[in-house]
Amino acid sequence: MPVSNTEIAMLFDRLADLLEMEDANPFRVRAYRNAARSIGDYSSSMADLLAQHKDLSTLPGIGKDLAEKIRTIVETGKLPLLEEVEAHTPAALSELMKIEGLGPKRVKALYQQLHITSAEDLERAARSGKLRELKGFGKKIEEKILLRLEHFSGLEKRIRLLDAEVIVKPLLAWLQQTRGVKEVRVAGSFRRRRETVGDLDILVTASRGSEVMDRFVRYDQVKEVISSGKTRSSVILRTGLHVDLRVVTQASQGAALCYFTGSKAHNIAIRKIAVSKGYKINEYGVFKNDRRIAGKTEQDVYRQVGLAYIEPELRENRGEIEAARKNALPELVRLEDIRGDLHCHTRATDGHNSLEEMATAARARGYEYLAISDHSRHLTVAHGLDRKGLLSEIRQIDRLNEKLDDIVILKAIEVDILEDGTLDLPDSLLGQLDLVVAAVHYKFNLPRRKQTERIIRAMDNPCFNILAHPTGRLINERAAYEVDLEKIMTAAKERGCFLEVNAQPARLDLTDSDCKLAKDTGVKVAISSDAHSIGNLDYMRFGVDQARRGWLEADDILNTRKEDELRKLLQRH
């Protein structure tokens, strides 16, 4: 099996971490980080492109040197420069850099002065008061690190949903090719579409005598076989992901899918209902005494315990069982309900494709509209649009709309919310746009009250429409900044503003619980891809997953509307 884009990106990210630790040239470090992001986001496999004799140096963010390194990784599975750097720098230190507040200088100081090489070492040192003694730390930093460690604990072993998809897709294809295999399904948090995945549970139905278990442990991405049996086997893949494979009978397929999809809290609640009715329920079915009375389908299992079918995304024991009992479950939004994308970028700032290429790709997806929201120019985005650049883009969009008759390109901007709550461009310019997407891109460490006031003050501007990635978090990398989301949502509803569900797999911001809060508050959200390339437009589905986990229906979503209705909603009242 060829090396995946995820594995290549992981190697470049690790190299960037270690080089940054060594105070290497920042442009060199940034080049590896940009390459990792481009490769991780790219829709085509690097291995496939090389097999097709494509020139990788023409890809965004990839020059000749990086292209050659990618070729080496694909051919050998190794990055020699990384091995060279790892030889004189403890690789475990790159894990510490995932903890917010620990930059390369601090990690280096922790290693050199306190010999800290892991999160466990760091926690012990912080609890014993040793960190505050180091130059550049102090008591407040020590307390913040302890708080961040609580957030970090357990997350470093979970991977983003996108990365899990990249890993699982070829594995499922490998298993499906086995003689006698009828169906292969992924259960667990992957099926519930949680934003991170800790391991994979795969269920297979197969005819008697199928060699699917032998084929599973022979998969060439397997690093270690933990156990191997006739009905269950466990392995660890080269990426470090733990995978369990179970063979289930067709008679118990639905029960097994319910059981292994979870969540644990949801399953416990279902079992309690079954017990109250005199039934026993497990992965093999629903039983009355020793007789199986349901289990072939999930619908049968839920029906037998008196519940309507509950979609996997809702199975968290957050009220879905009570709603199912009353036939009051939401009609969850679907990907096909989305009529357009309200946040994406072109190469005019930090995107990879032209305005027309993005429009053509959106039209191919059946969208009715696409908002081009390139960055404004501020200290966080030096290559963003200034007044002249935005006016030029407005003219380009007008010309393009004259050519297009089956999609409308909306004129937009992703404008910075400055520290005092003002927007980074004048109202006279913002007023010429169809919508304004505003975001916090710096000063994440403001106190909760000040950060909240900053955002609400920005919403007071009549040009403001959508708050982008509202908490600023990056999954497994950066915690959300301190902010009162409920207060912000209430303010947005009062002002006729909206919040974004950013579908970038590294963001998924709002969270699922935040989506539910938005629904309960009565403020609508926009699900946007924040695409920086044509391929990124596909990220919309991750945003829909997140919205579904937050109980959102089509009516709760801004961009399920037709263009004329959308424009009316965007008009501030």
Sequence and secondary structure as in RCSB ss.txt:
>XXXX:A:sequence
MPVSNTEIAMLFDRLADLLEMEDANPFRVRAYRNAARSIGDYSSSMADLLAQHKDLSTLPGIGKDLAEKIRTIVE
TGKLPLLEEVEAHTPAALSELMKIEGLGPKRVKALYQQLHITSAEDLERAARSGKLRELKGFGKKIEEKILLRLE
HFSGLEKRIRLLDAEVIVKPLLAWLQQTRGVKEVRVAGSFRRRRETVGDLDILVTASRGSEVMDRFVRYDQVKEV
ISSGKTRSSVILRTGLHVDLRVVTQASQGAALCYFTGSKAHNIAIRKIAVSKGYKINEYGVFKNDRRIAGKTEQD
VYRQVGLAYIEPELRENRGEIEAARKNALPELVRLEDIRGDLHCHTRATDGHNSLEEMATAARARGYEYLAISDH
SRHLTVAHGLDRKGLLSEIRQIDRLNEKLDDIVILKAIEVDILEDGTLDLPDSLLGQLDLVVAAVHYKFNLPRRK
QTERIIRAMDNPCFNILAHPTGRLINERAAYEVDLEKIMTAAKERGCFLEVNAQPARLDLTDSDCKLAKDTGVKV
AISSDAHSIGNLDYMRFGVDQARRGWLEADDILNTRKEDELRKLLQRH
>XXXX:A:secstr
    HHHHHHHHHHHHHHHHHTT  HHHHHHHHHHHHHHHH SS HHHHHHTT  GGGSTT  HHHHHHHHHHHH
HS  HHHHHHHTTS TTHHHHTTSTT  HHHHHHHHHHH   SHHHHHHHHHTT GGGSTT  HHHHHHHHHHHH
HHTTGGG EEHHHHHHHHHHHHHHHHTSTTEEEEEE HHHHTT SEESEEEEEEEE TT  HHHHHHT TTEEEE
EEE SSEEEEEETTS EEEEEE  GGGHHHHHHHHH  HHHHHHHHHHHHHTT EEETTEEEETTEEEE SSHHH
HHHHTT     GGG SSSSHHHHHHTT    B  GGG  EEEEE  TTTT SS HHHHHHHHHHTT SEEEE  B
B BTTBTTSB HHHHHHHHHHHHHHHHH SS EEEEEEEEEB TTS BSS HHHHTTSSEEEEE  S TTS HHH
HHHHHHHHHTSTT  EE STT  BTTTB      HHHHHHHHHHHT EEEEE  TTT BS HHHHHHHHHHT  E
EEE  BSSTGGGGGHHHHHHHHHHTT BGGGBGGGS HHHHHHHHS  
